[in-house]
Amino acid sequence: MNRFFVPGAKLTMGNTIDITDAQDVQHIQRVLRLKGGDALELADGAGLEAVGQITELAKTIVRVKVVEESTVNRESPLEIVLYQGLPKGQKLEVIFQKNTEIGVAGFVPMITERCVVKINDMDAENKKRVRWQMIIDEAAKQSKRGRLPVLKPAVSLNEALGTLTGFDLILVPHTGEGTCPLAEVLSRSGLRRIAVFIGPEGGFTESEVRSIVEAGGKAITLGPRILRTETAGFVASSIL
């Protein structure tokens, strides 16, 4: 059954929900070719899910009646936020897609010293954010997520370090000395919110790693091999 997100909707038995997102409306009518009486899954993006039955199809709207409330919870008890240095090419899209599938709760793109990619044009960033959000949304639908990951605007590393209030654990995978195994760090109890810092190609500089550690971060190792930037966050989040 296909899933559609309706943020803010009250997914209680008998309620009528309007799907108005243009892409979703087109997908339902022209791609899936669903008709009145057909069922689909609804999610409010905040953890609530339901089954709905189509009652009306129009050019700009699909009206659905909630016929079954769902108690399924596919979300991790850990809230993982990935602070990702901007990589080259299409790698960031892969990072958003795969980490959404495994349950990451949020993304903060970062501009760091070794980033080749720079965002100096607000219009260009907005266009990228629209595409990035679409990729996250599609991955959340495909993987049956109950919550939509939050995508923050791109920031500098220093700006990112100012957003760490409330995290129980801050991790930065690093290949230098003085790191400890991730399993050792995870022996702590009561962990709820975890921030994971991943550098771009070439990783973080030593001074950047020190800044993260001084902000409360823990330098960890993910093993003896060097991982690509698009792999490192996925591996760390999967272990968590």
DANOR-V461976 format. One record per backbone hydrogen bond with DSSP energy under -1.0 kcal/mol. CO is the residue of the C=O (numbers start at 1). NH is the residue of the N-H. E is the energy in kcal/mol with one decimal. If there is no record, write none. Layout:
co->{CO;CO}
nh->{NH;NH}
e->{E;E}
This chain:
co->{2;4;6;10;12;15;17;19;21;22;23;24;25;26;27;28;35;38;40;41;42;43;45;48;49;50;51;51;52;53;54;56;61;62;63;63;64;65;66;68;79;80;80;81;82;83;84;88;90;91;92;93;94;95;96;97;98;99;100;105;106;107;108;109;110;112;121;122;123;124;125;126;127;128;129;130;131;132;133;134;135;136;137;138;139;140;141;146;150;155;156;157;160;164;169;170;171;172;180;181;182;184;185;192;193;193;194;195;196;198;200;205;206;207;208;209;210;211;212;213;218;219;220;221;228;228;231;232;233;234;235;236}
nh->{41;43;9;12;15;66;64;62;25;26;27;28;29;30;32;34;38;54;52;4;50;6;148;44;70;42;67;68;40;65;37;63;58;19;55;56;17;53;14;51;194;105;106;196;108;198;110;91;94;95;96;97;98;99;100;101;102;104;103;150;82;152;84;155;86;115;125;126;127;128;129;130;131;132;133;134;135;136;137;138;139;140;141;142;143;145;144;47;107;111;160;161;163;167;195;218;197;220;221;185;186;187;188;79;168;169;81;171;83;85;203;209;210;211;212;213;214;215;217;216;172;180;174;182;231;232;235;236;237;238;239;240}
e->{-3.1;-1.8;-2.1;-1.8;-2.3;-2.8;-3.0;-2.0;-2.8;-2.3;-2.4;-2.7;-2.2;-3.1;-3.2;-2.5;-2.3;-2.9;-3.2;-1.9;-2.2;-2.9;-1.7;-2.2;-2.1;-3.1;-2.5;-1.5;-2.2;-2.7;-3.0;-2.8;-2.9;-3.0;-2.9;-1.6;-3.7;-2.7;-2.5;-3.1;-2.6;-2.3;-1.3;-2.6;-2.7;-2.9;-3.0;-1.4;-1.4;-2.4;-2.6;-2.4;-2.7;-2.0;-1.7;-1.9;-1.4;-2.6;-1.1;-2.2;-2.7;-2.7;-1.4;-2.2;-2.8;-1.6;-2.4;-2.6;-2.1;-2.1;-2.9;-2.0;-1.7;-3.2;-2.8;-1.8;-2.2;-2.3;-2.8;-2.5;-2.2;-2.3;-2.2;-2.6;-2.1;-2.7;-1.2;-1.8;-2.9;-2.6;-2.3;-2.4;-2.0;-1.6;-2.6;-2.7;-3.1;-1.6;-1.7;-1.4;-2.1;-1.0;-1.3;-3.6;-2.1;-1.4;-2.6;-3.2;-3.1;-3.0;-2.6;-2.3;-2.3;-2.0;-2.2;-2.5;-2.8;-1.2;-2.5;-1.8;-2.2;-1.4;-2.9;-1.1;-1.2;-2.6;-2.6;-2.5;-2.7;-2.1;-2.1;-1.9}
